[in-house]
Amino acid sequence: MCKNKQEEKMDKGKYYLTTAIAYTSGKPHIGNTYEIVLADSIVRFKKLNGYDVYFQTGTDEHGEKIQIKAEEAGKTPQQFVDEVAGEIKRIWDLMNTSYDNFVRTTDPMHEKKIQQIFKRLYDQGDIYKGYYEGWYCTPDEAFFTESQLVDGKCPDCGREVHMAREEAYFFKMSKYADRLMKHIEENPEFIQPESRKNEMVNNFIKPGLQDLCVSRTSFNWGIPVTFDEKHVVYVWIDALSNYITFIGYDPEGNHSDLYKKYWPADVHLIGKDILRFHTIYWPILLMALGEELPKQVFGHPWLMVGEGKMSKSKGNVIYADDLVDLFGVDAIRYFVLHEMPFASDGTLTYELVIERINSDLANILGNLVNRTVTMTNKYFDGEIMAPSEHEPIDDELISLALETPLKVEKKMDELRVSDAIDEIFTLLRRSNKYVDETQPWVLGKDESKKARLGTVLYNLLESIRIAAVLLEPFLPETAQKIYKQINTDKTDWDSLAQFNGMVPGQKVGTPEILFARIDAVKKMEEINKINEAKKEAEAPAEVKKEEVKEVKEEVVEAEDDGLISIDDFAKIDLRVAEIVKAEKHPDADKLLILQLKLGDEVRQVVSGIAKYYEPQDLVGKKIVMVYNLKPVKLRGVDSNGMILAAQKGKKLTLISTLEDIPDGAKLS
């Protein structure tokens, strides 16, 4: 009995891939976005290659950092994560990613299952109650021992840690350590690349696993422990379990058909900075639950800007939507996929993006398609001619075109996406060389060479078709444009097995520019102007007058002579305020967020004095503030007033008061 194409595709089996779920503390930059594009290219290729694919991504929405950011924004945590999750999904969609499920850990179904998982682990003795004291990293929401710190800082993100002690529930990691080590040894592909595996084994497993803190009491934005509600479930058990809860895992064993079909995952695609959680904590949790382990955890490298990692504090963050506005979706997809090596970090700069677009996309790919379609229209009124006059020079191109799908498949099986793209561009380069070798413009001048010209153009069109089919997982919009220009519907994997997909007698479409060449100098001028305008819009204006520095969003222009009347001065309400709390602005390293006490009232003011004062040095200090200044938002944080300072040279000093003047007192 003959199978249809869909049934044939099912023969290769299922393929379940997940990304790490994005943390909803803020808008994802292009380095974060790289992961979803990488995942999308892999699953698109697997679908093309005949697999039954399920692709899950989403957002991680609980934790202390989110609660703090929500409070700073004057929103409830749920309001805050709703907005950020919406922004993350918008960017994932903008990048043309084909996920099957976008999950959110605030989903009531997920929360209930996490509570059941926690209770089950407690009942079977894998979780116990105790106290935890150690070095805590708030951004990563992780505890570390003294020996795990790197230069006194978090070993994962490199940021500051602080000593914390609280009642907590713990997971008995050591109980499963030997079993995990045995699994890693027997499954060499479990942790990839190889360097990541060595790091996990030598730095964490062999020195001995400590029991894992799996609940918190110092904040409440999390999933409550049902039998001890002052505790919330530690974010990593909550977040990691999304890979099974959202495909129908049931803690009582009544799993859905979706879970039975797709678990275990074929690949967990994650950033290398969260490898420990996915290759140690997560498999041990699954062992305790009696579930199969994922087949592979792949820790991809980072996308760097210039020489450094992207960071808001460094001011070098680049967002995917801004890049798309400048260059287009497929150009950015191509850049991040092609420029990221298999195991080492990649680099992004605007100059490199422009260079890649011009050299690879406009010249090698775009020019080949354009001139081939143009010549077919010019010499044969668009009709595809049968390849009737073969010459030995054709063999190398045809042979390479037929070999390329297998080469790409091998690279993609190893998740070497950049290398797979290189194989496709090798075919495109060879096709361009073939144009130079055969010189169809010369053949077109000789009527007796028409059959040979038709063969040359057929070979080029067929090579372009094969390349376009292989490019579709990486550049989906561009592939569709190529299909339209060469007029083909032979776009499945099976059509790549023979060099006969183009149909003689059909007509090609109209040639169109796929990627226009970019004037690098003009484009960089445009980019610099855009970035400068954004900086000016985001940063508060700094105005100096008679050594008084004021930081605010709007500056009211004085009279032409620079003088004000007594009535104007009388409008300014200056008051004494005591700084009761000071902290750094999460998104601007020049700004501090101050809580000012004025009698029975507490005001929040954002001030650009971080360069001159450490937050802890300001608490208890009495200063002078402008009380009746119109409220503004500075880098997303409400500011209700302004403090006064005097500056001379590089030194700035807050205008302070005598300690016996009560806060709230009005100056006149």
Buried (B, 14 or more C-beta within 10 A) or exposed (E): EEEEEEEBBBEEEBBBBBBBBBBBBBBBBBBBBBBBBBBBBBBBBBBBBBBBBBBBBBBBBBBBBBBBBBEBBEBEBEEBBBBBBEBBBEBBEBBBBBBBBBBBBBBEEBBBBBBBBBBBBBEEEBBEEEEBEBBBBBBBBBBBEEEBBEEEBBBBBBEEBEEBEBBBBBBBBEBBBEEBBEBBEEEEEBBBBEEBBEBBBEEBBEEEBBBBBBBBBEBBBBBBBBEBEEBBBBBBBBBBBBBBBBBBBEBEEEBEEBBEBBBBBBBBBBBBBBBBBBBBBBBBBBBBBEBEBBBBBBBBBBBBBEEEBBBBEEEBBBBBBBBBEBBBBBBBBBBBBBBBBBBEBBBBEBEBBBBBBBEBBBBBBBBBBBBBBBBBBBBBEBBBBEBEBEEEEBEEBBEBBBEBBEBBBEBBEEBBBBBBBBBBBBBBBBBBEBBEEBEBEEBBEEEEBBBBBBBBBBBBBBBBBBBBBBBBBBBBEBBEBBBEBBBBEBBBBEBBEEBEBBEEEEEBBEBEEBBEBBEBEEBBEEBEEEEEEEEEEEBBEEEEEEEEBBBBBEEEEEEEEEEEEEEEEEEEBBBBBBBBBBBBBBBBBBBBBBBBBBEEEBBBBBBBBBEBBEBEEBEEBBBBBBBEBEEBEBBBBBBBBBBBBBBEEEEBBBBEBEEEEEBBBEBE
